[in-house]
C-alpha cells in the first residue's frame, strides 16, 4: 500500500482524508475525543506539507438522512482546538457549501465536510450508486488518504469506492494499526497473551478460531465467561448465557488443552441479585455461584491471576471488559487488567471499542499502553483473518 510519503509534493493539492470521527456525544458535547485525537497527526502532517485538507467522516447511524443530532460540527470545533488553528465546516458533503469551501481553501488549511452518512449512497448495497457518490467526493479533491481504520472493514463509498477515483494512500493511523495487527498475527514476541471479555462468545468466535493456535495464553472474562463455566457443568445463576454456544465453548477448552495453550477462566466471580449499580455485590467461587444471582465481574483472585500472566507476557492483545465497568462495584476486574497492560515489558494492545472506553473512563491515559486501536470491529475482523475492503482496494494495482 502507498503511504503519504509516496504521494510526493502535496503543496497546493486538495487532499480528501477519510477519518474515523465517530465519537460519543451527549447532546453536542463529545464525551470521549479519543478518535479525534487519533486523527490529528495525519491531518496535521498534510496541512504542514501545504496540502488543502478536506476531512470526511461519519457519526452515528443517520440512515441516509440529514439529522442535526449526528452533525459533525462539534467534531470540527474539537479538531480546531487540537490543531490550534481554525477548521472550516461545510454543512453538506458534496453540495454547494462543500464545493465553495473546497475551492476557497488555502495551502495548509483544513475543513470538515458534513456527516458522509447523511447521503444514502454512502452505504448503498448498489455498487453503481456508491461509485457515483464517490465520484462526487472525488470532484472536491486531487488525492485521497485513507486514515479511518475504524471503517476499513466497510465497503462504502468514502472508504472503498473513492480509492478507484483518485490517487490513494493510507494515512499514518491506518499504517500504524496494520503494523500492530501484523505483529499480533504474524510475528508476536512470546509469551503471547490474548485477553477476551465483553458480553458474548459469539462475538469473538472468529478471533478465538484464528488466534488459538498463535497465543500462549487465552484469558476469558466478561459476560462471555458464563457460557464457558456452564460448559464445564457449573451453575451460573441469572448470568448472561448463550445456550447455543455451549458445545463450541467445550470445543475451545478441549482444543486449547490439545495445543498446549493455557486457557484461563476466572476462579471467583463478583455477583449481585440484580443488574443495578447499587445492587449488593459479593464474591463467590466460580464453581459455586448462587442460582438467584448474576455475575457482573471477575473476582479479585482471578483479577490478580490474570494480571500476573499479563505482566509476564511480551505481547498482549486485549478486547472486551472483564465486567460491567460502568458501575463502580463491578469495575475492579477491568481496572486490574488495564493496570497490568501498562506494566507489560513489550507490546500491549487495547483492541478498541468498549475496552478503549473502559481504560479512559477508569482514568488511564492512551500513552499508558503500547497501542489503543481506534477500530474495534475492524481490528477483530483483521484478527479473524478476514479481508478488509478498505485495505484491499488500496493494495490492488488497479486502485
C-alpha positions in Angstrom: 0.0 0.0 0.0 1.1 3.5 -0.7 1.6 5.8 2.2 1.6 9.6 2.5 5.3 9.6 1.8 4.7 8.1 -1.6 2.4 10.9 -2.7 5.2 13.4 -3.3 4.8 17.2 -3.0 1.3 17.9 -1.8 1.6 21.7 -1.6 -1.5 23.3 -3.1 -3.2 20.0 -3.7 -6.7 19.3 -2.3 -6.4 16.1 -0.2 -9.6 14.3 0.9 -8.9 12.4 4.1 -11.3 9.7 5.3 -11.0 9.9 9.1 -12.9 8.0 11.8 -14.5 10.7 13.9 -17.4 8.6 15.2 -17.3 9.9 18.7 -19.9 9.5 21.5 -21.9 12.7 22.0 -24.1 13.9 24.9 -26.1 16.5 23.0 -23.4 18.5 21.3 -20.7 17.6 23.9 -18.1 15.0 23.0 -17.7 12.6 25.9 -14.6 10.7 24.5 -12.5 12.5 21.9 -10.0 9.7 21.5 -10.8 9.2 17.8 -10.5 12.9 17.1 -7.1 13.0 18.8 -6.0 9.9 16.9 -6.9 11.6 13.6 -4.8 14.7 14.3 -1.3 13.5 13.3 -2.1 12.7 9.7 -4.3 15.8 9.2 -1.5 18.0 10.7 1.2 16.3 8.6 -0.8 17.0 5.5 -1.5 20.6 6.5 2.1 21.2 7.4 3.0 20.0 3.9 0.9 22.7 2.4 -2.0 20.5 1.4 -5.5 21.8 1.4 -7.2 19.2 3.6 -10.8 18.1 3.4 -11.8 15.7 6.1 -14.8 13.4 5.5 -16.2 11.1 8.2 -19.4 9.7 9.7 -21.1 9.9 13.0 -23.7 7.5 14.3 -26.4 5.9 12.1 -28.4 8.7 10.5 -29.7 6.2 7.8 -29.0 8.4 4.8 -31.0 11.4 6.1 -29.6 14.7 7.4 -30.1 14.8 11.1 -28.7 17.6 13.3 -28.3 15.1 16.1 -25.5 13.5 14.1 -23.8 16.7 12.8 -20.0 16.7 12.7 -20.0 20.4 13.7 -18.9 19.6 17.3 -16.1 17.4 16.0 -14.9 20.2 13.7 -14.8 22.5 16.7 -12.8 20.0 18.7 -10.4 19.3 15.8 -9.8 23.1 15.6 -8.8 23.1 19.3 -6.5 20.2 18.9 -4.8 21.6 15.8 -4.5 25.0 17.3 -5.9 26.5 14.0 -9.3 27.3 12.5 -11.1 24.4 10.9 -13.8 25.3 8.4 -17.0 23.3 8.3 -19.3 22.6 5.4 -22.9 21.8 6.3 -23.2 19.4 3.4 -20.9 16.7 2.0 -20.8 17.1 -1.8 -23.2 20.1 -2.2 -22.7 23.8 -2.9 -21.2 24.6 0.5 -18.7 21.8 0.3 -17.7 23.0 -3.2 -17.4 26.6 -2.1 -15.2 25.7 0.9 -13.1 23.3 -1.2 -12.5 26.0 -3.8 -11.6 28.6 -1.2 -9.2 26.5 0.9 -5.6 27.9 1.0 -2.4 25.9 1.5 -2.3 24.4 4.9 -6.0 25.0 5.7 -8.3 22.3 7.0 -12.1 21.8 6.5 -14.5 19.2 7.7 -17.4 18.0 5.5 -20.8 17.2 7.0 -21.5 13.6 8.0 -21.0 11.4 5.0 -23.8 9.1 6.1 -26.3 11.9 5.6 -26.1 10.6 2.0 -27.8 7.3 1.5 -25.4 6.4 -1.4 -22.5 6.2 1.0 -23.7 2.9 2.5 -25.7 1.7 -0.5 -25.5 -2.0 -1.5 -25.8 -0.9 -5.1 -22.2 -0.5 -6.4 -23.2 1.9 -9.1 -24.8 4.2 -6.6 -21.8 4.2 -4.3 -19.4 4.7 -7.3 -21.4 7.7 -8.5 -21.3 9.2 -5.0 -17.6 8.5 -4.7 -17.2 10.4 -8.0 -18.9 13.4 -6.4 -16.5 13.3 -3.5 -13.6 13.0 -5.9 -14.7 16.2 -7.7 -13.7 18.0 -4.5 -10.1 16.8 -4.3 -6.9 15.7 -6.1 -5.7 13.0 -3.8 -7.3 10.5 -1.3 -5.8 9.5 2.0 -7.5 6.6 4.0 -7.0 7.2 7.7 -10.1 5.9 9.3 -9.1 2.5 10.5 -12.4 2.0 12.3 -14.2 1.9 8.9 -11.8 -0.1 6.6 -13.9 -3.2 7.1 -16.8 -1.4 5.4 -17.4 -1.5 1.6 -18.6 2.1 1.5 -18.2 5.0 -1.0 -15.9 7.2 1.1 -13.8 4.1 2.2 -13.7 1.8 -0.8 -15.0 3.3 -4.0 -13.2 6.6 -3.6 -9.9 4.8 -3.9 -10.8 4.0 -7.5 -11.4 7.6 -8.3 -8.3 9.4 -7.0 -4.6 8.6 -6.4 -4.8 7.0 -3.0 -2.6 6.2 0.0 -3.0 5.2 3.7 -2.5 7.7 6.4 -0.3 7.3 9.5 -3.1 6.0 11.7 -4.1 3.2 9.4 -0.4 2.4 8.7 0.3 2.1 12.5 -2.8 0.0 13.1 -1.9 -2.5 10.3 1.7 -2.7 11.6 0.5 -3.6 15.1 -2.0 -6.1 13.9 0.6 -7.8 11.7 2.8 -8.1 14.8 -0.1 -9.8 16.6 -0.9 -12.3 13.9 2.4 -12.9 12.1 5.4 -12.4 14.5 4.3 -12.0 18.1 7.1 -11.9 20.7 6.4 -14.5 23.3 4.9 -15.2 25.7 1.8 -14.0 23.8 -1.4 -13.5 25.8 -4.9 -12.8 24.4 -7.4 -11.4 26.8 -11.1 -11.6 25.7 -14.1 -10.2 27.5 -17.3 -8.5 26.6 -20.8 -10.0 26.6 -20.9 -12.8 24.1 -18.8 -15.7 23.0 -20.5 -15.5 19.6 -18.9 -12.0 19.0 -15.4 -13.5 19.5 -15.6 -16.8 17.6 -13.5 -15.7 14.7 -10.8 -14.2 16.9 -10.6 -17.4 19.1 -10.5 -19.6 16.0 -7.7 -17.6 14.4 -5.6 -16.9 17.5 -5.9 -20.1 19.5 -3.0 -21.6 17.6 -0.9 -18.4 17.9 -1.3 -17.5 21.5 0.4 -19.0 24.6 -2.3 -17.8 27.0 -6.0 -17.1 26.4 -7.7 -15.4 29.3 -11.5 -15.3 29.3 -13.6 -12.8 31.3 -16.7 -10.6 30.9 -20.2 -11.9 30.2 -18.9 -14.5 27.8 -17.2 -16.4 30.6 -20.5 -17.8 31.9 -21.0 -19.8 28.7 -17.6 -21.4 29.4 -18.4 -22.0 33.0 -21.8 -23.6 32.1 -20.0 -25.7 29.5 -17.9 -27.1 32.4 -21.1 -28.0 34.2 -21.1 -25.1 36.7 -24.2 -23.2 37.9 -24.2 -19.6 36.5 -27.4 -18.4 38.1 -29.1 -15.5 36.2 -25.8 -14.6 34.4 -25.7 -13.8 30.7 -25.6 -17.2 28.9 -25.5 -18.3 25.3 -27.0 -21.8 25.4 -26.3 -22.3 21.7 -22.6 -21.8 22.2 -22.0 -24.4 24.9 -20.7 -27.1 22.6 -18.4 -24.5 20.9 -17.1 -23.4 24.3 -16.4 -27.0 25.3 -14.6 -27.5 21.9 -12.3 -24.5 22.6 -11.4 -25.8 26.1 -10.5 -29.2 24.5 -8.6 -27.7 21.6 -6.6 -25.4 23.9 -5.6 -28.4 26.0 -4.5 -30.4 22.9 -2.5 -27.5 21.5 -0.8 -26.6 24.8 -2.5 -23.2 25.1 -3.3 -22.1 28.6 -7.0 -21.2 28.6 -7.7 -19.4 31.9 -11.1 -18.9 33.3 -11.9 -17.0 36.5 -11.8 -18.9 39.8 -14.0 -16.3 41.5 -16.9 -14.1 40.4 -18.4 -10.9 41.7 -22.2 -11.5 41.8 -25.3 -9.4 42.7 -29.0 -10.2 42.8 -29.8 -7.5 40.1 -28.2 -5.6 37.3 -28.0 -2.3 39.2 -25.2 -0.1 40.3 -26.5 -0.3 43.9 -27.2 -4.0 44.0 -25.3 -5.6 46.9 -22.1 -7.2 45.5 -20.5 -10.4 46.9 -17.6 -12.6 45.7 -18.1 -16.3 45.3 -16.2 -19.2 43.8 -16.7 -19.6 40.1 -17.9 -23.1 40.6 -20.4 -22.1 43.4 -22.5 -19.3 42.0 -25.9 -18.9 43.7 -28.8 -19.7 41.3 -30.6 -16.4 42.2 -27.5 -14.2 41.5 -25.8 -13.0 38.3 -22.1 -12.5 37.6 -21.1 -8.9 36.9 -17.3 -9.0 37.2 -14.4 -11.4 37.6 -13.3 -11.7 41.3 -10.2 -10.3 43.0 -8.3 -13.7 42.9 -9.0 -14.0 39.2 -8.0 -10.4 38.5 -4.7 -10.9 40.3 -4.0 -14.2 38.4 -4.9 -12.5 35.1 -2.6 -9.5 35.9 0.3 -11.8 36.7 0.0 -13.6 33.4 -0.3 -10.3 31.5 2.7 -8.8 33.3 4.8 -11.9 32.4 4.0 -11.6 28.7 5.9 -9.9 25.9 2.8 -9.4 23.7 -0.7 -8.8 24.9 -3.9 -8.2 23.0 -7.0 -7.3 25.0 -10.5 -6.9 23.7 -13.6 -6.6 25.9 -14.0 -5.6 29.5 -13.9 -8.1 32.4 -17.2 -6.8 33.9 -19.7 -4.0 34.0 -17.0 -1.4 34.3 -19.5 1.5 34.1 -20.7 0.5 37.6 -18.0 1.1 40.3 -18.8 -2.1 42.2 -18.1 -4.2 39.1 -15.1 -2.3 37.6 -12.2 -3.8 39.6 -11.5 -6.7 37.2 -11.3 -4.5 34.2 -9.1 -2.0 36.0 -6.7 -4.7 37.2 -6.3 -6.0 33.6 -5.8 -2.4 32.3 -3.2 -1.7 35.0 -1.3 -4.9 34.2 -1.2 -3.9 30.5 0.5 -0.7 31.4 3.3 -2.8 33.1 4.0 -5.1 30.1 7.6 -5.1 29.0 6.7 -5.5 25.4 3.7 -4.7 23.2 0.4 -4.1 24.9 -2.6 -3.5 22.6 -6.1 -2.4 23.7 -8.4 -3.5 21.0 -10.7 -0.5 20.6 -14.4 -0.4 21.3 -15.6 -0.9 24.9 -12.0 -1.7 26.0 -10.8 1.7 24.9 -13.7 3.4 26.5 -13.1 1.5 29.7 -9.5 2.4 30.1 -10.3 6.1 29.6 -13.2 6.0 32.0 -11.1 4.3 34.6 -8.5 7.1 34.5 -5.8 5.7 32.2 -4.1 7.7 29.5 -3.7 6.4 26.0 0.0 6.8 26.4 0.0 4.2 29.2 -0.4 1.5 26.6 1.6 0.4 23.6 -1.3 0.9 21.3 -5.0 1.6 21.6 -6.8 0.6 18.4 -9.4 3.1 17.0 -11.3 0.3 15.3 -12.8 -2.3 17.4 -14.8 -4.1 14.7 -12.0 -3.6 12.1 -9.4 -4.9 14.5 -11.4 -8.0 15.3 -12.1 -8.8 11.6 -8.4 -8.4 10.8 -7.5 -10.8 13.7 -10.1 -13.2 12.4 -8.2 -13.3 9.1 -10.9 -11.6 7.1 -10.2 -9.3 4.1 -10.9 -5.7 4.9 -12.3 -3.9 1.7 -10.8 -0.5 2.6 -7.3 -2.0 2.8 -7.8 -4.5 0.0 -8.7 -1.8 -2.6 -5.5 0.1 -1.7 -3.4 -3.0 -2.2 -4.7 -3.5 -5.7 -2.5 -2.5 -8.7 -5.5 -1.0 -10.4 -6.7 1.1 -7.5 
